[in-house]
Amino acid sequence: MNVLKRDRSTEAFSSSKLIRGCKRAGCTSTVAKIVAARVRKRAYNRISTSKIRKLAIATIRMYDSRSAKAFAGHKRH
């Protein structure tokens, strides 16, 4: 499954990238893995990174509102 980036390029979906971002926002390893699994399950080919971000934030919020705010507040490049 490929992800559509802001610059319109694509790359393969990476659970490890999403897990790393969740951990940086303060999620436990367990929550980060749950988030990655749920996002992967709902994702589709050429899903945008912004849609992945929204799905991740909604899932993190179910477990840890502080980490969800940190993830949402992280500056994108």
KAMOPE-V520053 format. One line per field, one symbol per residue. psi: psi as a letter, one per 40 degrees, with the letter a starting at -180 (. if undefined). Layout:
psi: ???
This chain:
psi: hihhideeiiiihhddddddddddeeiidddddddddddddeiihfiidddddddddddddddgddddddddehhi.
